[in-house]
């Protein structure tokens, strides 16, 4: 019996040791290979987009580069879309997602979130000439949203007399508004300036706020060391003012006081 008990204890201790080793490798492997892979959606300016040279750019890419620099490794951008962000992370094709991923309880059951790095209120957007002050005014209108997004869930629950047009990514929903396929667009608070550059003359604006979420990085569950490093990195970027610098460069807004998880 003592021998059997000893074998069980040895096996359990061995399993714990293996788990600890695997956990310790999540950050060390990134450093060892000299590259961190960051998932960013290139269809969500100013958060992520392809610049004039067709190179990845935007807030998420800039923050990813700061992260790579802090680790003294190269940055590789893995292009994702709204629906593929979490699957890409869980499949191991990205080490971290920095791609307008708002913190929700549903997502927290799939990934591990860092502390927030920026606010991004969700709003309903339309040309200035369209009068919309609340959900009651959306009756008979068509609202474009990315499929399965928080804004999709909110307008589905509240705009009960509107037609919801769901698209596979942000680019599709933006295009629907610009082409007149949709009357309204559910998107982030920074989308109107981007739309006014894409389609000048209509004076796109936020009509009212749907919710006020915060954006965070996400890692696959179990990446304890990586998560700890990312939270330390964000703390230091805030403290040094570097996070505010890229916010002013790309978002044109002051980040203000950010909450912690």
Secondary structure by P-SEA (a helix, b strand, c coil): caaaaaaaaaaaaaaaaaaaaaaaaaaaaaaaacbbbbbbbccccccbbbccccccccaaaaaaaaaaaaacbbbbbbbbcccaaaaaaaacccccccccccccaaaaaccccccccbbbbbbbbcccccccccccccccbbbbbccccaaaaaaaaccccbbbbbcccaaaaaaaaaaccccccccccaaaaaaaaaccccccccccccbbbbbbbbbcccaaaaaaaaaaaaaaaaaaaaaaaaaaacccccccccccc
